[in-house]
Amino acid sequence: METVQLRRYVLEPGRMADFLAWFPTLLPVREQYGFRVLFALADEEHRTFTWAVAHDGDQDEFRRVEDAYHDSPERARVFETFPACVSDKEIGFAVSAV
């Protein structure tokens, strides 16, 4: 079983480039905890960044591993350089619709 989390961020005007430069630094830490990025898409016109991350197991397992990831020193180091440009976000679990 695989659980997929869909994440959509609205970025502050003029900050997309800053976010896109930073985002790849996050991926190795996510991968260290068993997460796989399925896709990441930037829509500059609407200032949105949408991505999906998957992990083996059910939603409870996803949350358990995500909690460990959030508390990790590796993640903290990556977020030392976070450009703090997300003005809104939606995060939820998703299933295939086709």
C-alpha positions as CSV (number, residue, x, y, z in Angstrom):
1,M,0.0,0.0,0.0
2,E,1.2,3.5,-0.9
3,T,-0.2,6.7,0.7
4,V,0.0,10.0,-1.3
5,Q,-0.1,13.4,0.1
6,L,-0.9,16.3,-2.2
7,R,0.6,19.7,-1.2
8,R,-0.3,23.0,-2.8
9,Y,1.4,26.3,-1.8
10,V,0.5,29.8,-2.8
11,L,3.7,31.9,-2.9
12,E,4.2,35.6,-2.2
13,P,4.4,37.7,-5.3
14,G,7.8,37.6,-6.9
15,R,9.2,34.8,-4.8
16,M,8.7,31.8,-7.0
17,A,12.4,31.8,-8.1
18,D,13.6,31.8,-4.5
19,F,11.3,28.9,-3.6
20,L,12.3,26.9,-6.7
21,A,16.0,27.4,-5.9
22,W,15.5,26.1,-2.3
23,F,13.1,23.2,-2.9
24,P,15.6,20.7,-4.3
25,T,17.6,20.9,-1.1
26,L,14.6,19.4,0.8
27,L,14.4,16.3,-1.4
28,P,17.3,14.3,0.0
29,V,16.0,14.6,3.5
30,R,12.5,13.5,2.5
31,E,14.1,10.6,0.7
32,Q,16.1,9.7,3.8
33,Y,12.8,9.0,5.5
34,G,11.4,6.9,2.7
35,F,9.3,9.6,0.9
36,R,9.2,9.7,-2.8
37,V,8.3,12.9,-4.7
38,L,5.9,11.9,-7.5
39,F,5.8,15.3,-9.2
40,A,6.4,19.0,-8.5
41,L,4.8,21.7,-10.7
42,A,5.1,25.4,-10.6
43,D,2.4,27.7,-12.0
44,E,4.0,31.1,-12.0
45,E,0.9,32.9,-13.3
46,H,-1.1,31.8,-10.3
47,R,1.9,31.8,-7.9
48,T,1.2,28.2,-6.9
49,F,3.5,25.2,-6.4
50,T,1.9,21.8,-6.3
51,W,3.6,18.6,-5.5
52,A,2.8,15.0,-4.4
53,V,4.8,12.9,-2.0
54,A,4.3,9.2,-1.4
55,H,5.3,6.8,1.3
56,D,4.7,3.1,1.7
57,G,2.0,2.2,4.2
58,D,-1.3,3.7,5.3
59,Q,-2.1,7.2,6.4
60,D,-1.2,6.5,10.0
61,E,2.2,5.2,8.9
62,F,2.7,8.3,6.7
63,R,1.9,10.6,9.6
64,R,4.2,8.6,12.0
65,V,7.2,8.9,9.6
66,E,6.3,12.5,8.7
67,D,6.4,13.4,12.5
68,A,9.9,11.9,12.7
69,Y,10.9,13.7,9.6
70,H,9.5,17.1,11.0
71,D,11.5,16.6,14.2
72,S,14.8,15.6,12.5
73,P,17.9,17.8,12.7
74,E,18.4,17.2,9.0
75,R,15.1,18.9,8.1
76,A,15.9,21.7,10.6
77,R,19.2,22.4,8.8
78,V,17.4,22.6,5.4
79,F,14.9,25.0,6.8
80,E,17.6,27.3,8.0
81,T,17.7,28.6,4.4
82,F,14.0,28.4,3.7
83,P,12.9,31.6,1.9
84,A,9.7,32.0,4.0
85,C,7.6,32.8,1.0
86,V,4.5,30.6,1.4
87,S,1.5,32.7,2.0
88,D,-1.1,29.9,2.0
89,K,-1.1,26.1,1.7
90,E,-3.4,23.1,1.3
91,I,-2.2,19.7,2.4
92,G,-4.2,16.5,2.2
93,F,-4.2,12.8,1.3
94,A,-5.2,12.0,-2.2
95,V,-6.2,8.9,-4.2
96,S,-6.2,8.2,-7.9
97,A,-9.4,9.3,-9.6
98,V,-8.8,7.5,-12.9
